[in-house]
Amino acid sequence: MPNQKVLAEKKAFVYGNYVIGIDPAKTNHQAAILDPKGIQIGKSFSFRNSSLGFANMLIKVFCFRAF
């Protein structure tokens, strides 16, 4: 179990930044975008485990940043 110092360092690292959480799987991954306050933006979404799927995920991410 991580100690408080490690948790504080991780929290400081992501504070003020957008975070993309990806749950990897064999054929389809699930992803969610968190704003700098840690609040999820929109609904989570899935993308294929392929080059095209990854490219589509990046497009979605950049579209969220435009707002």
Secondary structure, DSSP 8 states (H G I E B T S, - for coil): ---HHHHHHHHHHHTTS-EEEEE--SSEEEEEEE-TTS-EEEEEEEEESSHHHHHHHHHHHHHHHT-
